[in-house]
Amino acid sequence: MNHLLLTWQQVSETHRSRNGIYQSHGRLVSLLTDFGRINPCYPDFHGDSTDVIHYTGSGRRGDQKLDAANRALLDAIKTGHAVPLYNKLGVNRWEFLGEWHVVAGDYVRDETRERMVWKFTLRRVVTA
């Protein structure tokens, strides 16, 4: 798959926040990741295939809360709407990874960081 490279200005036309999870009025709009390369406290990773991502919820320190961002991800499971995902490659270099559905969310213990985190499962929207 050929991924489109973007600047932050281009990404911010959709994702109007520096936070990884952008929601508006409780509805999930878009997501950012760097797969833990730049922000190790958000160690997102692919599942059994590149069409599945295990995405870490919002909250950098201590146990994550069910804040507006994490609630928007949980609500997106029910609504089933797809959102764009952007991967930060470096300074002002972003990769558009396509549209994704949030299909599951669990509150689990991160043994490495000794805290409770929200882990969401994202599944790529497959286009014909």
C-alpha positions, 0 to 999 in steps of 0.5 A, a space after each residue: 500500500 502506498 501511503 501519502 506523506 503529509 505535513 502537520 498543517 495538512 494533518 491539522 486540517 482534520 486533526 485539530 489537536 496535538 493530542 493523539 485522540 481528537 474528538 469533538 462533542 464526544 464523537 471521535 474524529 481522528 487519531 495519531 500514532 507513532 507506534 511508540 517510537 517517539 512517545 514510548 508511553 503510547 506503545 501502539 502496535 500491529 496485531 496479527 496483520 497490518 489491518 489491526 492495530 492495538 491502540 493505547 488510550 489517553 493519559 500519559 501518567 498514572 492509571 488512565 481515566 475514562 476521560 472524554 478522549 477514551 470515552 469517544 473511542 469507546 463510543 465509536 465501537 457502538 457507532 461503527 463510524 470510521 476515522 482517519 489515522 495518521 502516523 508521525 514519522 518525524 518532525 513535520 512528516 506524517 503518513 496517512 494510514 487510511 480509515 479505521 474502525 474502533 472494534 474493541 476497548 479494554 481496561 488492562 494492566 500495563 505491567 511494564 509501566 505498572 499502571 492501568 491503560 485503555 487498549 483499543 483494537 482498530 481495524 482498517 476499513 477495507 475498500 474494494 
